[in-house]
Amino acid sequence: MKLRLATYNCNNLFRRAAALQLEGFSPQAKAVLQEVAALSELLARDSYAGPVGGRILKLLVKYDQHLAKRTKHNRWFSINMVKGKLFKVPKGGQLPVLAAAGRGDWLGWVELTRETVDETSTQNTARVIQSLDADVLCVVEVEDRLTLERFSAELLKPLAPAAAYAHAMLIDGNDPRGIDVGVLSRFPVASVRPHVDDTFTGQDQKPYRVFSRDCPEYEVTLPEGRTLWLLANHFKSQGYGSQASNDAKRQRQAERVREILRRFDLKRDLVAVAGDLNGTPDSAPLQPLLRTPGLNDVLKSPIFNGPVWTHGGRQQLDYLLVSTPLFKRLKSVGIERRGIFQKPPAGQPPAHLPTVTNGTTQASDHAAVWAEFAL
């Protein structure tokens, strides 16, 4: 039988955090997300006394959280106060004061504001996925399972009935921004084994979650009773935080995926590790995974010729890693880049879809990787 696998970072389908909509993950987006993370950490403290409270108020004022009207500063996030109050603005005053003395005095959180993804961009995402014609597709940065089903029914099916998927599966991961990993499949998904609760012990002896999103194991039932295991991933981004801490987290994730793979026989089982690993093939943090015996990058196959970049015109961040039985039966492999807006050299036609006209209408800033096998 023919089996085609693919992986695609969709940059969300219908709604996306406003900060992530900033083209190219700009310095502005990095700063906003870094300060959102800092504010969330401060709000989790038992006490807001002293410098902690001062830093909280400084960030609240910087992002106009005390103002009822919409401004260019408070468009990125809001403070969702469910019970109790974090802060109040005194009558006749202009600046907020803390109403809570610590985490125990109120219930709420920092919530990123989401915006509707450009309609043409969503349509172009559907065009890219249709062109992939994958039997099993790992999707990265997707809102939720119902969104996947809606996307398949409302955008893929009108393009061609065969383009729609009978099975969509996604379990919410650890990222509150609605950028989870899932699968679209033409074959039944028999089981899912999530790893959202996998932890490591930090230097402070406290447990921390390994995966930024998750590393779900999808058991896909192929015709003739065979089983494909797909491990979907989205490693720690390069976007914000220190490079050292980002690299350390990415390496822990790579090491944990390698540990998970030990329950399989990569010389016999049909296993694929797919997704956006946020590192290049030569990056040190990814080596524990990329050097796993019996696991092969399809773009390393002699069948594939050409540049391997999947992001930014120069970096391979997206991977389709397969076990030996799949790699031996690899018949064709490619990278679908037509969803990315690319300015062509003078005198040459554009390499993107005709409906991709700028960074806003592009399907994603990532290319998709696909591979076809003869089982």
C-alpha positions as CSV (number, residue, x, y, z in Angstrom):
1,M,0.0,0.0,0.0
2,K,1.0,3.6,-0.5
3,L,1.3,5.7,2.7
4,R,2.0,9.4,2.6
5,L,3.0,11.2,5.8
6,A,3.5,15.0,6.3
7,T,4.0,17.6,9.0
8,Y,2.9,21.2,8.9
9,N,3.1,24.1,11.3
10,C,-0.2,25.9,10.4
11,N,0.3,29.1,12.4
12,N,-3.3,28.5,13.7
13,L,-6.4,28.0,11.5
14,F,-9.0,30.6,12.5
15,R,-7.9,32.5,15.6
16,R,-4.4,33.3,16.8
17,A,-2.8,35.3,19.7
18,A,-2.4,38.9,18.6
19,A,1.3,38.9,19.6
20,L,1.9,35.9,17.4
21,Q,0.3,37.6,14.4
22,L,3.2,40.0,14.3
23,E,5.0,39.1,11.1
24,G,8.1,37.1,11.4
25,F,7.9,36.8,15.2
26,S,9.2,40.4,15.5
27,P,11.3,41.9,18.4
28,Q,8.0,43.5,19.5
29,A,6.3,40.1,19.8
30,K,9.3,38.7,21.7
31,A,9.2,41.5,24.2
32,V,5.5,41.2,24.8
33,L,5.6,37.4,25.3
34,Q,8.6,37.7,27.6
35,E,6.8,40.3,29.8
36,V,3.6,38.3,29.7
37,A,5.6,35.3,31.0
38,A,7.3,37.5,33.7
39,L,3.9,38.9,34.8
40,S,2.4,35.4,35.0
41,E,5.3,34.3,37.2
42,L,5.0,37.3,39.5
43,L,1.2,36.8,39.9
44,A,1.8,33.2,41.0
45,R,3.8,34.4,44.0
46,D,2.4,33.9,47.5
47,S,3.2,37.5,48.4
48,Y,3.1,40.7,46.4
49,A,5.0,42.6,49.0
50,G,7.9,44.9,48.2
51,P,9.6,44.7,44.8
52,V,7.2,42.0,43.6
53,G,4.2,44.3,43.8
54,G,6.1,47.1,42.3
55,R,7.1,45.1,39.3
56,I,3.5,43.9,38.9
57,L,2.1,47.5,38.9
58,K,4.8,48.6,36.5
59,L,3.8,46.0,34.0
60,L,0.1,46.6,34.5
61,V,0.6,50.3,33.8
62,K,2.9,49.7,30.8
63,Y,0.3,47.6,29.1
64,D,-2.7,49.9,30.1
65,Q,-4.4,47.1,32.0
66,H,-6.1,49.7,34.3
67,L,-7.8,51.4,31.4
68,A,-11.2,50.4,30.2
69,K,-10.7,51.6,26.7
70,R,-8.8,49.8,24.0
71,T,-5.3,51.1,23.4
72,K,-2.3,50.1,21.3
73,H,-0.7,48.8,24.5
74,N,-3.5,46.6,26.0
75,R,-4.4,44.9,22.8
76,W,-2.0,42.0,23.5
77,F,-3.5,40.6,26.7
78,S,-5.9,41.2,29.5
79,I,-6.1,40.2,33.2
80,N,-9.0,37.8,33.6
81,M,-10.2,38.3,37.2
82,V,-12.7,35.6,38.0
83,K,-13.0,36.0,41.8
84,G,-11.6,38.8,43.9
85,K,-9.5,41.7,42.4
86,L,-5.9,41.9,41.6
87,F,-5.9,45.7,41.4
88,K,-8.3,48.7,41.6
89,V,-8.2,52.3,40.4
90,P,-9.0,54.6,43.3
91,K,-11.8,57.1,42.7
92,G,-10.4,60.2,41.1
93,G,-7.1,58.4,40.6
94,Q,-5.3,57.6,37.4
95,L,-3.0,54.8,38.4
96,P,-3.9,51.3,39.8
97,V,-3.1,50.0,43.2
98,L,-2.9,46.4,44.2
99,A,-6.0,45.0,45.9
100,A,-4.5,41.6,46.4
101,A,-1.7,40.9,48.8
102,G,-0.8,37.7,47.1
103,R,-2.0,34.8,45.0
104,G,-4.4,33.6,47.6
105,D,-6.5,36.8,47.5
106,W,-7.8,36.5,44.0
107,L,-8.5,34.0,41.2
108,G,-7.5,34.8,37.7
109,W,-4.8,34.8,35.1
110,V,-3.1,36.6,32.2
111,E,-4.9,35.9,29.0
112,L,-3.5,36.6,25.5
113,T,-5.9,38.4,23.2
114,R,-6.8,36.4,20.1
115,E,-7.5,37.8,16.7
116,T,-9.2,36.2,13.7
117,V,-6.7,34.9,11.2
118,D,-6.9,36.5,7.8
119,E,-9.5,34.6,5.7
120,T,-7.3,34.3,2.7
121,S,-4.5,33.0,4.9
122,T,-6.8,30.2,6.2
123,Q,-7.9,29.4,2.6
124,N,-4.2,29.2,1.6
125,T,-3.5,26.8,4.5
126,A,-6.3,24.6,3.1
127,R,-4.7,24.8,-0.4
128,V,-1.3,23.7,1.0
129,I,-2.8,20.8,2.9
130,Q,-4.8,19.7,-0.1
131,S,-1.6,19.7,-2.2
132,L,0.2,17.6,0.4
133,D,-2.4,14.8,0.0
134,A,-1.2,13.2,3.2
135,D,-2.8,10.1,4.6
136,V,-1.6,11.1,8.0
137,L,-0.8,14.7,8.7
138,C,0.9,16.0,11.9
139,V,-0.5,19.5,12.5
140,V,1.4,22.1,14.7
141,E,0.0,25.3,16.1
142,V,-3.7,24.4,15.9
143,E,-6.4,25.7,18.3
144,D,-8.3,22.5,19.3
145,R,-9.9,19.3,18.0
146,L,-13.2,20.9,17.0
147,T,-11.3,23.5,15.1
148,L,-9.6,20.8,13.1
149,E,-12.9,19.1,12.3
150,R,-14.4,22.5,11.3
151,F,-11.4,23.2,9.1
152,S,-11.6,19.9,7.4
153,A,-15.4,20.2,6.8
154,E,-15.6,23.9,5.8
155,L,-12.3,24.4,3.9
156,L,-10.8,21.1,2.8
157,K,-14.0,19.4,1.7
158,P,-15.1,22.3,-0.7
159,L,-11.8,22.1,-2.4
160,A,-12.3,18.4,-3.1
161,P,-14.3,15.8,-1.1
162,A,-11.2,13.6,-1.0
163,A,-9.2,16.4,0.7
164,A,-11.3,16.2,3.9
165,Y,-10.2,13.9,6.7
166,A,-12.3,11.3,8.4
167,H,-10.4,11.5,11.6
168,A,-9.1,14.5,13.6
169,M,-7.5,14.2,17.0
170,L,-5.9,16.8,19.4
171,I,-5.6,16.9,23.2
172,D,-5.0,20.3,24.8
173,G,-1.3,20.7,25.7
174,N,0.6,22.9,28.1
175,D,0.6,26.1,26.1
176,P,-2.2,28.5,27.0
177,R,-1.9,30.3,23.6
178,G,-3.9,27.8,21.7
179,I,-1.0,26.4,19.7
180,D,-1.3,22.7,20.2
181,V,-0.2,19.6,18.2
182,G,-2.6,17.2,16.6
183,V,-3.3,14.8,13.7
184,L,-5.5,14.7,10.7
185,S,-5.8,11.1,9.4
186,R,-7.6,9.1,6.7
187,F,-7.3,6.1,8.9
188,P,-8.7,5.5,12.4
189,V,-6.8,6.8,15.5
190,A,-7.0,3.8,17.9
191,S,-5.5,5.4,20.9
192,V,-3.6,8.5,22.2
193,R,-0.9,8.6,24.8
194,P,-0.3,12.2,26.0
195,H,2.8,13.4,27.8
196,V,1.6,16.7,29.1
197,D,2.4,15.7,32.6
198,D,6.0,14.5,32.0
199,T,8.2,16.4,34.4
200,F,11.8,17.0,35.3
201,T,13.3,18.2,38.6
202,G,14.8,21.7,38.5
203,Q,17.7,23.0,40.5
204,D,15.3,24.2,43.1
205,Q,14.1,20.6,43.5
206,K,10.7,21.5,42.1
207,P,9.0,19.6,39.3
208,Y,8.6,21.3,35.9
209,R,6.9,20.1,32.8
210,V,9.1,18.8,30.0
211,F,7.0,19.7,27.0
212,S,6.0,23.2,26.0
213,R,3.0,21.7,24.3
214,D,3.0,17.9,24.4
215,C,4.4,14.9,22.7
216,P,1.3,12.8,22.1
217,E,1.7,9.3,20.7
218,Y,-1.1,8.6,18.1
219,E,-1.8,4.9,17.3
220,V,-3.1,4.9,13.8
221,T,-4.7,1.7,12.4
222,L,-3.6,1.2,8.8
223,P,-5.2,-1.2,6.3
224,E,-4.4,-4.9,6.7
225,G,-4.1,-4.5,10.5
226,R,-0.8,-2.7,10.6
227,T,-0.1,0.1,13.1
228,L,1.6,3.4,12.6
229,W,2.8,5.3,15.7
230,L,3.0,9.1,15.2
231,L,4.7,11.2,17.9
232,A,3.7,14.9,17.3
233,N,6.0,17.6,18.6
234,H,6.5,21.3,18.9
235,F,9.7,22.0,20.8
236,K,10.5,25.2,22.8
237,S,10.6,28.2,20.5
238,Q,13.6,30.4,19.7
239,G,11.4,33.4,20.2
240,Y,11.9,34.7,23.7
241,G,13.8,33.9,26.9
242,S,17.6,33.4,27.0
243,Q,19.2,31.2,24.4
244,A,20.8,29.1,27.2
245,S,17.5,28.3,28.9
246,N,15.7,27.8,25.6
247,D,18.5,25.4,24.4
248,A,18.4,23.5,27.8
249,K,14.6,23.0,27.6
250,R,14.8,21.9,23.9
251,Q,17.5,19.4,24.8
252,R,15.4,18.0,27.7
253,Q,12.5,17.6,25.2
254,A,14.8,15.8,22.7
255,E,16.1,13.5,25.4
256,R,12.5,12.7,26.6
257,V,11.3,11.9,23.1
258,R,14.3,9.6,22.7
259,E,13.3,7.9,26.0
260,I,9.7,7.5,24.8
261,L,11.0,5.8,21.6
262,R,12.6,3.1,23.7
263,R,9.2,1.3,24.0
264,F,9.3,0.7,20.3
265,D,11.5,-1.5,18.1
266,L,12.7,1.0,15.5
267,K,14.0,-1.9,13.4
268,R,10.5,-3.4,13.1
269,D,7.7,-0.9,14.1
270,L,6.3,1.8,11.9
271,V,7.1,4.9,13.9
272,A,7.3,8.6,12.9
273,V,8.4,11.6,15.0
274,A,7.1,14.7,13.3
275,G,6.7,18.4,13.9
276,D,8.5,21.7,14.5
277,L,11.6,21.1,16.6
278,N,12.7,24.7,16.5
279,G,16.3,23.8,15.9
280,T,18.6,23.1,12.9
281,P,20.0,19.6,12.2
282,D,23.4,20.6,13.5
283,S,22.1,22.3,16.7
284,A,23.4,20.6,19.9
285,P,20.0,20.5,21.7
286,L,18.5,18.2,19.1
287,Q,21.3,15.7,18.8
288,P,19.9,13.3,21.5
289,L,16.9,12.8,19.2
290,L,18.4,13.1,15.8
291,R,21.1,10.6,16.6
292,T,18.7,8.0,17.9
293,P,19.6,4.6,16.3
294,G,17.0,3.5,13.9
295,L,15.5,7.0,13.5
296,N,16.0,8.7,10.1
297,D,15.3,12.2,8.8
298,V,13.6,11.8,5.4
299,L,15.3,14.9,4.1
300,K,18.6,13.1,4.6
301,S,17.6,10.5,2.0
302,P,19.5,10.4,-1.3
303,I,16.1,10.5,-2.9
304,F,15.8,14.2,-1.9
305,N,17.8,16.8,-3.7
306,G,17.8,20.6,-3.0
307,P,17.8,22.9,-0.1
308,V,16.2,21.6,3.1
309,W,15.0,24.9,4.6
310,T,11.5,25.0,6.0
311,H,11.5,28.4,7.7
312,G,12.9,31.9,7.0
313,G,14.5,30.8,3.7
314,R,17.5,29.2,5.3
315,Q,16.6,27.0,8.4
316,Q,15.3,23.5,8.6
317,L,13.1,23.6,11.7
318,D,10.4,21.0,10.7
319,Y,11.1,17.3,10.6
320,L,9.7,14.0,9.6
321,L,11.8,11.3,11.4
322,V,10.9,7.7,10.6
323,S,11.9,4.3,11.8
324,T,14.0,1.9,9.7
325,P,11.1,-0.1,8.1
326,L,9.6,3.2,6.8
327,F,12.9,4.7,5.7
328,K,13.7,1.5,3.7
329,R,10.4,1.9,1.9
330,L,10.7,5.6,1.2
331,K,9.7,6.3,-2.5
332,S,9.5,10.1,-2.6
333,V,10.0,13.1,-0.4
334,G,9.5,16.8,-0.7
335,I,9.1,20.2,0.9
336,E,5.9,22.3,0.2
337,R,6.9,25.9,0.4
338,R,4.3,27.5,-1.8
339,G,2.3,28.7,1.2
340,I,5.1,31.1,2.2
341,F,5.3,34.6,0.8
342,Q,8.7,34.8,-0.9
343,K,9.9,37.8,-2.9
344,P,11.5,36.3,-6.1
345,P,14.7,37.4,-7.6
346,A,14.3,40.0,-10.3
347,G,12.9,38.6,-13.5
348,Q,11.8,35.3,-12.0
349,P,8.2,34.3,-11.2
350,P,7.1,34.0,-7.6
351,A,7.5,30.6,-5.9
352,H,4.4,31.0,-3.8
353,L,0.7,30.3,-4.6
354,P,-1.0,33.0,-6.7
355,T,-3.3,33.7,-3.8
356,V,-0.4,34.4,-1.4
357,T,0.2,38.1,-1.9
358,N,2.0,39.2,1.2
359,G,3.0,38.1,4.8
360,T,-0.6,38.5,6.0
361,T,-2.2,36.2,3.3
362,Q,0.6,33.5,3.4
363,A,-0.6,30.2,4.8
364,S,2.2,30.0,7.3
365,D,5.8,31.1,7.8
366,H,6.7,27.4,7.8
367,A,6.9,24.9,4.9
368,A,5.5,21.4,5.1
369,V,7.6,18.3,4.8
370,W,6.1,15.2,3.2
371,A,7.2,11.7,2.4
372,E,5.6,8.7,0.6
373,F,6.3,5.1,1.4
374,A,5.4,1.8,-0.4
375,L,4.5,-0.6,2.4
